[in-house]
Amino acid sequence: MTEIALTKVEKVGSLPIDKELGFGKIFTDHMFVMDYTTGKGWHSPRIVPYADFPSSPSMIVLHYGQAIFEGMKAFRSNDNRFWVFRPYEFLNRFNRSAKLLCIPQMDVEQIHTALFQLLALEKNWIPGKPGTSLYIRPFVVADEPHLGVKVADSYKLFIILSPVGAYYKTGFNPVSIKVEDKYVRAIKGGLGEAKTPANYAMSLAAQQDAYAEGFGQVLWLDGVSRKYIEEVGTMNILFKINGEVITPELNGSILGGITRKTVLELCRSWGMKVSERQISIEEVFEAHAKGELEEVFGSGTAAVISPVGELSWKGQKITINNNQTGEFAQKLFDFITGVQSGQIEDQYHWMEEIKG
Ligand SMILES: *Cc1c(COP(=O)(O)O)cnc(C)c1O
């Protein structure tokens, strides 16, 4: 593999105190960059100071959105060692997103090496207090200057790093969710399976309406029949009904979350009944009416587990578990964050150590 060129900053920065860590506003000293040019492939891998980069006003991504991204996390354990949660899962998904957006495939081993080299250099930026982490944002943009709609012939891949504070500062707070019946997020055959900016642009109007109506998040239904549950904002969704864990199957319009996968693996390993299948919003409301809807929660890298306290659909509102965090959601959260922080043994081999 080509050597990764290294240009260091003249003066390194330092990790701010915990209460100044929000989400995604502070960046570490360095970033990884690599270029793609048709005929040459991916080339010029380098770690350079985090900085603005030269770009053309006509570059394709600005006009037609040819771009993908990922989001994963690194942690510091109490013994001052450093770890990444399931990096290959995220990097493989990055390549699957690339495929849908006609972005050239990347060599996962090469990106993995680059990521761990960057992280080894930036170790001091990984916070260690409970709930904090270093958020890792790999992304690719089409940077060819051209106003025609076409698959670009040049791209830039970046990995930038941002220390983030605890998502839950004062403990869990179950969220109130609007079941969206006007807008849709994605449809089968579209881009829903990919982490690509268009999906988030698509979600803004619904999110804004939901906020204005006093809700914290939007629950998306399928784009065709508007019956079947898909996912929440930037999280997958799971239901516990009569002891069984149910989540929508990955049908082509849902983002296959790594946290979702982790939760399902855990549930199976704990001997619970698990179903990945179509589930309609009506079924959820009926289960509630029968007293069988025990818990509802979202899963995603940012929050890990996010309990849902209320669901509102076409003016009907149901309250789940008295608007309290369920026992099971709490157990999953404690287990996954316990492994991530090094407090619980990593028996499933989710964590990869940053060495050097
Ligand atoms: C990132 C994301 C998720 C959660 O995926 P994780 O891999 O668990 O972080 C779910 N839905 C959408 C739309 C997302 O963008």
The ligand as a Gaussian input file, in Angstrom:
#p B3LYP/6-31G(d) Opt

LIG

0 1
 C      -26.683000       6.538000      10.803000
 C      -28.137000       6.258000      10.734000
 C      -28.760000       5.275000      11.534000
 C      -28.050000       4.541000      12.631000
 O      -26.955000       3.828000      12.193000
 P      -25.799000       3.417000      13.232000
 O      -24.880000       2.631000      12.373000
 O      -26.418000       2.616000      14.295000
 O      -25.201000       4.685000      13.727000
 C      -30.096000       4.999000      11.317000
 N      -30.808000       5.686000      10.403000
 C      -30.262000       6.656000       9.641000
 C      -31.093000       7.356000       8.654000
 C      -28.909000       6.980000       9.806000
 O      -28.385000       7.948000       9.077000

